[in-house]
Amino acid sequence: MYLHGTSRVNEKGHLEIGGCDVTDLAAEYGTPLYVYDEALIRSKCRAFVDAFRESGFSFQVAYASKAFCTMAMCKLIEEEGLSLDVVSGGELFTALQAGFPVERIHFHGNNKSIEEIEMALDARIGCFVVDNFYELSLLAQLGEERQEKVAVLLRVTPGVEAHTHEYISTGQQDSKFGFDVKSGQALEAIRQANESKWLHLLGVHSHIGSQIFETDGFLVAIKRLVELLEEAKEKFGFISQVLNVGGGFGIRYVEGDTPLAPGDYVKAITAAVRAELSDRQMPLPELWIEPGRSIIGDAGTTLYHIGSQKEIPNVRKYVAVNGGMTDNLRPALYQAQYEAAIANRMNESDTETVSIAGKCCETGDMLIRDITLPRAKAGDILAVSSTGAYGYAMSNNYNRIPRPAVVFVHDGTAELVVKRETFADVVSQDVLPKGSKVLR
């Protein structure tokens, strides 16, 4: 297993993260357990910010909180000077509870409810990223009712399909997200927003996909966005203050994944924006990006205890852990791949190929297929790396399994940032019918 960030094998032959022996973490906090390397998170934040500072652009680096959203994470992002993207009332509430600066909050989403929008307006967040004409009209109406202008970016789909999994490609023309450029929807949205008395149109936004290992897709998208802005300038006199090119920067999950360094993505993006706008003699806007997975993904490791095993001769050997699709849905949803190690026996040789099964009552609850490990024993600790993005965020109570705890580790200290759910938590919102015999 590739060791990310501060991870190392200590003198006991155990995996250590942030100066903490994971066997001690498992003993204190139980498993499954999400462990986050705080130093690695901060270094990723700083790498994006530093690259922009060198570029000479005005900028915002906004953490895409859908990847992993807790109050502690919002606070860390604030401390690093980043902005914050939210996509729901729940994420917005989390940010507000954490005391995140509201002017640095951007609200995304293709079907924001009136209640969510009003919550954001009441909080006076930085801007809305508008996804459709319904929302555009609704924001103008609410702005008029409140007698206040609403700052918006328009999410547009530039017709660029990143080289990634079908279900996480969002920049192509056929998408539930955004105003389509090719059909003229995006230009019409710019016209309406620019002419509205109650909307302050900051600029345009796009997001072309996720887990992207090259810059070509961004360069094509930037060209099309600038062409759109040039047409908007000619027809409506609109000058974009902000150009947001989204996120989707990849990370290493398994051998063969080849992500670029944060600075390499930023250098390519800033160079392309500068060149495209300079060629058209248009002013440089403030440039925004939205890294999520690339900040948090490889900083997370999930710990499990190994339990039962089942061997089918000449077919497969299953090794089961005390978690699965309730704490990491991505293998079942995307066929995502991961690396792992037996964390309490890191120096032992790999001797057998096994498949890691979860404990849910689903045949498809498989975390890793065909991984080579030392011979596993009941009670061993399995560490699965690069689970920081969309593990906790997609966790669920299928089979009424409680969600795991979350700890941040740094300099030999572990800090609990999300408590482990209990069975009582799982049933806390259940209500028995009034006619139930249980209540008689």
N, C-alpha and C positions, 0 to 999 in steps of 0.2 A: 504494500500500500504506500502510495506517495505521501510524504509527510509535508503538510502545508504549514506555513507560518511558523509559530513557535513549537510545533509538534516535534518530539524527539523520542528516542528510546532511552530510558534512564538506566542507571546501574543495576536495577532489579530486573531489567528486561521487560519493563512495563511501558506502555505508551504514556507519554506525558504531554499535556497541552497547557500552555500558559504557566508552566512551572508546577502544574498540579498532576499528580499520579492519578490516572483515570480509575484505577482500582479503588482508590480512596474516595473518589467522587461517586462511584457506583455504590459503595458501602454507605456513604452519608446520605445521598439523595435518592437512591434506588434507580432502577432502570425500568423501561426505557428512559433515557436522559439525553436531552439536547445540550451539548457543550459548545460554547462559542468562545473563540480566541479573540479577545478584545483588541489586542495589539495588532492583529492582522486586519480587523475591520477598520481600525483607525488609519493604518498604513494605506489601505485601498482608498479611503476617503481623501487622504492627503495627496495621493498620486494623481487623482483626477484634478484636484484643485491646483496643485503645483504646475501641472501641464498647461492649464488654462492661464495661469498667471504669466507663464513664459510666452504665451501666444499674443498677448497684447489686447485680447478681446475683453470687453465687459461680459460677464458670464454669471450663470447660476448652475451649480451642480445640484440637482434635486434627487434625493434618494427615493426610489420607487418602493414605498413601504409595503406594497402587496407581497413582496418577497419574504418579509419578516417584520411584523409590526407588533411591538410591545412598547409600554411606556419607557422602559429602560433603553430600548433601541432609539426611540424618538429623542430621548435626552442625549444620547451619545451623538446622534446626528446633529443636534443643536450645538453641542460642544465643538464639533468639527467645522461648524460654519456652513453646513449644507442647507439647502431647502428641502422640502418634503412633499412628495406626491401622495395623495390619498385617492381611493377609488370607491369609498363607501362612507356612510354615516358612522359606521363602527370604527373605521380607521381614523376618520376625522375626530371622533370623540376621544379616541386613544391619544391622539396628538394634543388635543386641548387639555386633557387631564394631565398630560406630562408637562404642560406649560410651554409647548413649542411656540415660537414666535409666529403669530397668525399671518403676518405679511409675507412669510416665506412658505406658506402652504398653497399648493396647487391641487384643485379638485378635478379628477378625471372621472370617466364612466359614461357608458352609452345609454343608461336609463336611470339617471338620478331622479329620485322621488322629490316631490315638492317639499316634503319634510326635511330631506337631506339638504336641499338647496337653501331652504330658509335657515337651517342650522348654520350653514356656511356663511350666509349673508349676515346673520346675527353676530357671528364671530369676526366678520370683516376680514376674511381670508384674502390672500394675495391675488388669486385669479381662478376662474373656471376654465377648464379645457373643454370646449363645447363640441359635441359629437354629432349633432343632427339639428334639423330645422325646428323640431318641436322644442328642444331645449333652448335654442336661440330665441324663439318667440317668448317662451316662458320667462327667461331671464330678463328680457326687455320689459315684459309686463310687470314682473316683480320689482324691477328697478323703478318703473314709473310709480307703482303703488308706494314705494318707500321714498321716492324723490331722491334717488341716489344712483350714480352711474356704477355699472358692474363691469369689472375688468375681465376680458375673455381672450383666450387663444382659440383658434379654430383648428380642430384636428382634421387633417386631410389625409387621404390615401393616395400616395403618388404613383401607385401601380408598380411597386417594386416588391418582389417576393424574395425574401432572404433565404439562403440555403440552410433550411432548418426543418423541423418537424411540421407537418401540415397544420396541426392544430394550434401551433404557437407562432404562425406566420400571420402578421396582421397588416402589412403594408400593401398587399396586392389589391386589385380593384374589387374583387368579390370578397368583402369583409363586412362584418357587422359594425365595424368601427369607422367613424369619420366620414367626411364629405369627399366624394370621389372627384379627382381632378379631371380624368378623361372625359366624363360626361358633362362637365361644366358646373357640377354642384358646388365645388369648392369656390369657384369664382363668384357664383351667385351668393354664397354664404358671406364672402368678404363684402360684397356690395351691401347686403342687408345689414350686416353688423356695422359697417363703416357709416351708413346713413342713419343708424338708430341714434336717437337722442339719449337713450338710456344705457347704451353699451359703449365701453371703451375697448376698442379692438387693439390688442397689443401686437398680434402677429399670428403666425401659423405654427402648427405642430404636426409632426409625423412620427410614426413608430413602425419600423419595417419588419420586426420579428425578434426572436430571442436566440440566445446561444450562438451568436455570430462570431466567426473566427477571422473574418477578413473585412476590409473597408470598402470594397467595390460597391456593395449595395448602398452604403451611406452616400457615396459620391454620386451615384445615379439619382438617388432621392433628392439630394441637395440641388442638383441641376434642375430637376423638375419643380422643386419648391421655389427656386429663384425665378424660373420662367413664369410660374404662377404669379409671383409678387411683381414681376416686371409688367405683366399684363394688367394686374390690379392697379399699379401706379399709372399706367397709360390711360385706363378707362375711368378710374375713380379718384385718381390722385392720392391713393393710399400708400403710405410709406410705413413699412413694418418696423416696429421698435424691437421686436423679439422674434428670433427664429429658433424653434425648439426641434432638434432632430432626434429626440427620443433616446432610447437605450438599446438593450439587447446584446450588450457586449458579453462574450462567452467566458466560461471558466473551464478548468480542467476537472473532469469527473473521472475519466479513465485514460489509460495510455492510448495515445493517438489523438486526443483532444489537444488542439494547438492554439490556445487563445493568445492574442496580442497583449502586451502590457498596456495599462490604462493610458499612458502617455502617447502610445502609438496610435490608438484610436483618436485621441484628441488632436494630435498633430495632423492627421489626415483630414479630419472634419474641418478644423479651422483653416487649413490651407485651401480646401475646396470652396468653403464659403467665401473666403477672401478673393479667390480667383474669379468665381462666378459673378460676384457683385462688382468687383473692379472692372471686369470686362463690360459691364452694363452701366458703369458710372453711377452705381447706386450706393447709398451710405451703408456702412456696416451696422447691423443690429446687435443687440445684446444676444449672446448665444447661450442656449440652454441645452443640457442633456439630462438623462434620467437613468443612471445606473441603479440597478437593484441587486440582481443575482451577482453581478461582478464585484459588488462591495461585500455582500454577506455570504455568498454561496460556499466558497471553500474555507470560510472561517468556522463553519459548523460541522460537528461530528456527533453522530448518534451512537449511544452506548446501549447494548442489550445484554441480557444474560441468555446463554444457550441452554436449551432444555432437551427435548426429545430428539431422537434421530430415527430415520427409517431408511433402510437400504433395499433397493430392488435390484437383485443380481443382474449385472450386465446392462442395466438401464440407467439408474440414477440413485444417488444417496442424498437424502434430505436431512438438513440440520435446521431445527426450528428454534426461533428466538421468541422472546416474550413481548414482541411488538409486531409491526408489519404495516399493512395499508392504513391503519388508523393513525400512525405517526409519520408515514412516508407513502403518500398515494401515488407518487410519480411513476414508479415502475409499472403499476397497474394501468395508469392513465396514459402515459407516454411511452411505455417500454423503456424507461430511463435506465441507464447503467451506472453502477457504482463500484468502487473498490472497498475492500474491507480487510481487517486483520484481527487475529485473536490478541486482544490488547494486553492480557496478562502473561502472554508467552511470545513476545515479539521476536525474540532471537531464535526461536525454533524453526526448523526447516519445514517448508511446505511438502506435505506427503500425500495428500489426497484431493481429488476434485469433488466438490459438493455443491449443492444448491441450497440457498438460504431461504427458508420458508417462514412466513409470518404465522401468527396464531389465529387469524380470523377464519371464520367458517366460509371461505371462498377458495376455490381451486386456484384462482388467479392471484392469490395473496402470496406472491413470491418477490422477495427483495432483490436477490441476486441469483442468477443461474450460472452454474459451471464456474465456480471460483476455486482456485487452489489454495489450501490452507493447511496448517498443521492439523493432526488428528484431533478433532474437537471433543471436549468432555462436557458433560452437564455441569453448569456452574461457571464455565468460562465466560469471559466478557468479549463480545464481538463489537468492534468499533467500525462503523461505516462512515467514510469520509465524505466531505463536500455535500453535506445535507443541510447547510445553513439556509438555503433558499427554498421556499415552498414545502418544507417539511412541517414545521410548526404551523405555518400559514394555512396549510390544507388539512391539518390534523382533524380528526373527527371521532365520534363516539359510536361507530359501527360496532355491533355486538355489545353495545353499552360498555365499551372499554374506556376508562378514564384517559384523558390526555396527559402526556408526560410533563415533567418539570423542565425548566430551562435555567441553566447557569451560565454566567459570564466568568471567564477565568483570565487572570493576568498577574504576573509577577508572584506566582505561588499562592494566590488568593482566589477563592471561588466565591461568587456572589449569586445568591438565588434571585432570579428576576421574574420567574413565573412559578407559582406553586404547583405541585402535582395535584391533579384532580382526584377526588375521592368518589367512592360509589354514591355517597350522599350528594355530592355535587351533580352527578349524572342524573339523579332523580329529582333534583331540587325544583325543577319547573313542572313536574308532573302534577296533575290534579285528578283525583278520583271523582267519577260522576257522583252526583248527589244521591242517586238511587242505589249506589253500590252497597252490597251486603257488608262490605268492609267497614262502612261508616255507620251501620245500624247498631 
